[in-house]
């Protein structure tokens, strides 16, 4: 906030705060400028600048808050020759790094309408995935392995243009940051045969990770070797998830459709869980896992129906498995000879 004392006083006048000459002199004597305001003034300091006027003190605090919230963008005109020169740059040379002034790509028309109307698209799983997909497609024009700084650069551009998409807490873009990283990780998984991916794996230490000890590997979560459904990709999985969420909102969902879509998304769901998706996100994306039947069928798909039956044996089955010798021993324990019973008589019985 690079404002001199005089510029600050002028802004105060423009915002409707009438500063007297005595009050203006206090600003000058104490060197109160834009930097001082940005660092923060205590209530005592504000009351000293505007003594005897609560109204001015309240207006000044509001002015400071609005001044901090304002984001100033300076647009510098670019000469046409620079634009033409940038267009003829070899694509291979530009590949691998995002431009410093990254511009958000256009969104689909219906989604863009929602954003223009300031709808909370982050609350809709479908709209949120579509935004992430558009950002992903824009970034892969430059690199398949963006750095953490580039992730932050993109999501900050999103939040700056559409501030109503901010998270309620934290830095405002953490969930968008993590969703974008998960999207890249999921899309890079099928590309293990590409040379660029191999070089990146070698560069970032995947080879050393494979050489870890057996004890360390045993602590890691293993993923079941369930074969992936042939012909499924991120877009088809997204459609299946949308159908599941629509069925979940119905009073009487179609169980055959639910079972089929849960089966088709099973391998993808296991991979997302192994990649670190939180329980809250899993239940939000696959709501039928909240139901007892959905959770049981998912476990049966993972372990097989026989495993759940073997984990617990009813008490009546245990009785059937007892032999005749067990029954004889029970009778011996319940029956006690007459002479033994006499020994247990108390003084009152005698």
N, C-alpha and C positions, 0 to 999 in steps of 0.2 A: 504494500500500500504506500506508494511513493507520492505522498502529498506534503507540501510545505505547510507551515502554520497558516499563512495567508490563504492558501487554497482550501485548507480545512475550514477556516472561518467562512469562506465564500460558500462552500458546500452546505454549511450549517444554515446560512441565510436562505439558500435555495430550498432547503428542506423545511422551512417554516419556523426555524428557531431564531428569534430576534436576539442577537448578541449585542449587549451594550459595549461602549468603549472601555469601561472598567473591566468587564469580563474578557473582552478581547485582549486587553493588556495582560491579564493573568495567563492567557494562552501563550503570549509572546514571552513573558518573563520565565515561564516554566518550560519553554521549548516543547509545547504540545503540538506534535505534527502527526502525519499519518502513521509513521512507524511507532510512535508512542501509543496511539490508539490501538494499533494491531497487537502490541504486546499486552495491552489490557490495563484499564484504569480501575482502581478500587472505588468503592462508594464514597470513601472519604475524599479522594481526589476529585470526583465529580461534584460533590457538594461544595468543595472549595472553589471550583471553577464557576459554579452557578449558586452562590450563597443566597438563601432566602427564597428560592423558587423551586418547589418540588416539581412543578410542571415542566420546567426546562430540563431538570435532571432526568426525568422519565423520558422526555423526548430525545435527549442526547443519548441515553442508553439504547433506545430503539434505533436511532440513527447509526450508532456504532454497529449494532447487530446486522442491520441491512447492508451496511458498508462491507462487512466481512463476508456476507453471503453473495455479494455481486461478483460474478466472474467476467472479466474483461477479455475479449478476444480481439486481437489486432490482426486485420487482414491486410497483407502486403501484396500489391499487384505484382504478378510475375510477367516479365516480358515474353512476347510470343516466341522469340528465338529460343528461349530456354525451354519452353514447352515442346517445341518441335525437336529440340536436341534430346530431351528426355524420352520422347517417343521412339527414337531410333536406337536407343541403348539396347545392346544385346540382352535378351531375356535371361540367358544363363548367367550373365554377370550380375543382374539384379536379383536373381533367385537366391534365397537363403537369408534375407533380412528384410524386415518390415520397413517401409518408409517412415521417416520421422513424423511427417504429418499424415498419419493414417486417417482415411476418410471412411466412414461407415458405408457399407454397400446398401443398395436399395432393397427393401423387404417386399414380399408379395403384397399385392394390392389390398387384400382384406386385412392382412396383418398391419400394413402401413396405416390403414384407416383407423384401426384400434389405437395405434400409437399416437396418431394425430389427435384422437379424441381423449388421450391421456387415460386410457383404460389400464387397469393393473394386470398386464399380460403375464407377470411373473407368478400370479396365482393360478393360472391355467397351465397344466402340464403340457398340453399340446402346443400352445403359443410359445411357452418357454423353450421347448425343444426346437421349434421352428426358428426362433431367434438365434439359438446356439448353432443350428445347422447353417444359417446364412453367414454368421461370423466365421465358422469353420471353413466354408467354401471360399470366403474372401482371403483368409490367411494362407490357405494351401496354394494360392497363386504365387506365394513367395517362398514358403518353407513348410515342410511337414514336421519340423522340430522347432517350434518357436520357443524362445527363452521365457523365463518367468517375467522378465521386464516387458516383453512383447505381449504376453497374456494380459498383464496389468494395463498396458497401453490401450489395448482394444476395449477391454471392459470399462475403463475410465472414459473412453470416447463415447461408449454407449450410455453410461450414466450421465455424462455431461449433456448429451443431446436430449435424453429422456430421463430427467431426474426423478420422475415418479416411479421408476423401476428400481430405485435404491433399496437395499436391505434395511430392515428396521433398526438393526444394531450394527456395531462394528464399523468398518471403514466404508460400508455402503455397497461394496461390490464383491464381497468374499464368495457368496454362493454362485454368482456368475463366473467368477474366476475358476472355482473348482469344477463347475459344470463344463466349462470350455476345455479344461485339462482332461477331464474324463472322456469327452467327445474325441479328442485327438488320440488318446490312448486306445480307445475302442476301434477307431478307424485305421490305426497303424497296425493292429494285430494281424490282419490277413496279409500284410505286405512284407512278410518275413523274408521273401526271396529277392526283394529288390536290393540292389547294391547300396543305395543311399541308406536304407534301414540297417543293413549289415554293418556299414561303416559307423553309423551312430551307435549301434549296440556295442561295438568294440571300443568306441571312444568313451562311452559313459560307463564302462565297467561291467557289462553283463557277463563277460567271460570270467571275471574274477568271482562274480556271484555264484557261478556254477561250480566253482572249485571249493565252495564252503564245505565244512565238515558234515558228516552224516547227522551228528547230534543237532547242529544248527538247522539243517533242513527238516528234521523231524518236528521242530517247533513251528514251522511255517504251516499255514492252512493249505491243504491239498484240495485240488479240484477234481471232482469225479470225471471219469473218462467217458462221459455220455457223448455220443457223436452229435455234432451240430446238424441241424436240419438243413438239407441241401436246398439252395435257392433262396435262403433268407438273408437279408442284409439289414442295415440300420433303418431304411425307410419302411420295409415290410414289417419289421418288428414294431416300429412306431405305430403302424396301422393296427396291428394286433393289440397293442396296449390300449389304443383308443377304443377299440371294440370292447375290451374287457372293462374299461372304465365306464362306458355307456351301459353295459349290462349290469354293472354294480349299482347304478343309479335307479334301475328298474325295481318295481316291487316283486316281480316274479321273473328273474333272469333265466335265460335259456341255458340249462345245465350242459347240454351237449356242445353248444357254442363255447361256453366258458371252459369246459374241459379241453376242447380242441385247441383253443388259443393259449391256454396255460401250458399245454404240451408243446406247442410250437415255439413258445418263448422261453422254455425251460433252460436250454443250453445258454442262451443269451443272458438270462437272469442269473445263472450260476456264475458266469464270467463277470458280470457287474458286481456281484457280491464279493467275489475274489479280488476284484480291483479296488475294493474299499468303499463301496456304496454303503451309506449308513442304513440302519434298520428303518428309521423314519422315512427315508427316501424310497426304500424298497416297498414298504407298505403303502406309500402314497402312489407309487407307480403301478403296483400290482395289488389292488385293494382286496382281492379275493383271498389273499393270504391271511387276512384278518379273521376269516370265517373258519370254524373247525373243519368243515369238509374240504375247503381249499387247502388248508395247511396239511391235512392228512394225505390228500392226493399228491401234494408236492413231495412229501416225505416218502410216499410209496414209489414215486417216480425215481427218487434219488437212491433209496435203499432197496427197493423191491418189496412187493406185498408180503412175502414170506418173512422178512426180517422183523416186521412189527409184531407178527404173531409169535415169533420165537422169543421176543424180549420179555414176555410176561406169560406165566402159565396160571390159569385160574385155580382156586383152591380145590374145586371138585375134580379137576384133572389130577391134582396131587393125590387125592384120596383114591382115585382109580389105580394109580401107579403103585399103591402100597400092596405088599404081598401078605400071605396068610400069617407069616411069622410076626409081622407088625401087629396084627390084630390080637394074636395070642399074648404078646408082651403087654399090650394095653390092658387086657383082662387081668393079667397077673398084677399089674400096678394098681388096679381098682379094687381087687379082692384082697382082703387081709385076713389071715388065719384068726380063729377065735381066741387062741392063747395070746396072740399079739394084741388083740383088742383089749384083753384083760389088763395087760401091762399099761395101757394108755388111760385106764380109769383114774379119775381124780379122787381126792379124799371124800368128796360129797357122795360119790357113787357107792363107796364102801359103807 
